[in-house]
Amino acid sequence: MADTKTTKTAATKKSATAKKAPAAKAATTAKPVALKSKATPAKKELTTGIRVTQIGSGIGRGAKQNATLRGLGLGKMHKSRILLDTPANRGMANKISHLVKMEVIG
């Protein structure tokens, strides 16, 4: 009697843990529809603001300094971004002044 119970429970466990075969995907005959492309509006060039250029590498710097570089939109040497002249942007540029060059535009 004991052998019968163990074989039933073992068989039940095997069937419960057996992986189910994935359901077959229905073949779709619909072709992908091309989206209508809209003309992208021209980006406005800032006439006033600050130009921040990365002059130092972020390698070996702290995580906060690298995060500040990313926050200014920088990350590669000699790349520039023109940003709004706000206290936040000026403060970030001043915190990593040894890594960036800041010029006032306009």
N, C-alpha and C positions, 0 to 999 in steps of 0.2 A: 504494500500500500504506500509506503514511504517513497519508493522508487517512482511510482506513478505521479505523485504530487510534484516531485522535483523535475521530472521530465516535462510536465505540463507547464510549470512556472518558467522553466528555462526556455521552452518554446514560445511562451507568451512574451517573455522579455526580448527574445530575438526579433519577434515580429514587431514589437513596439519600437525598437531602436533601429529597425531596418530603414534605410534611406528610401524615400519615395522617388520615383523617376520623375524628372521634370515634365510638365505638361507640354505637349507639342504646340509650337506657336502657329497661329493661323496665318496662312499666306495672304498677304495683302496685295491687291492689285492696284491700289491707289498710288499715283505718282506724286512725288513731293511738289508742292506748289511753290513757285518762285515768288518771294516777297517783292512788292513794288518798292523800288529804291527811291527814297525821298532825297532831294538835294539837301546836304547838310549845310546849315547856316555858317557863314564865315565867322571864325572866332574873332572877338574883339581884341585888338592889340592894346595893351595898357599904355597910355601915354604918360602917366605919372605913376610913380611907385618906387620900388627899390629893385635893383638887379643884384641877385645873390649868386656868386660864382664859387664853386668848390675848388679850393686850392690845396687842400690837405686831405690825405687819405683817412678813412674811418677805421682802417685795419688797426687793431691793437688798442682802440679807444673803448671807453666804457659803453655799456648798452644805452645809457641815457643820451650820450653824444651821438651815437648812430641813429637813435630814434629821432633826435632833433634834426639830423641831416635829412632823414626820410620825411619828416614833417614839413621841411622846407621844399620838398620835391627834388632833392639831390640824392646822389648815391654813387656817381662816377666822377672821376677827376675832370676838371675843366668844363663841367656842364654848368649852364646858367639858367636861372629862372627869374622871370619878372613877376614880382609879387606886389600886392597892395601895401601901401605904406601904413601899416597898423602897428600899434604898440606890441601886439603879440608877435608879429613877424620880426620886428626890430629886436625884440627881446630874445627870440630864438637865435637870430643871427649874432647877437652880442654874446650869447652864452658859448657859442662855438666860433668865436672870432678868429681863433688860431687855425680854423679849417676852412673858413669862407672869406671872400672879399665882398664888401657891400658897397654899392654905388647908388646914389640917389638919382632918379631919372625925372626930368621935367621940372 
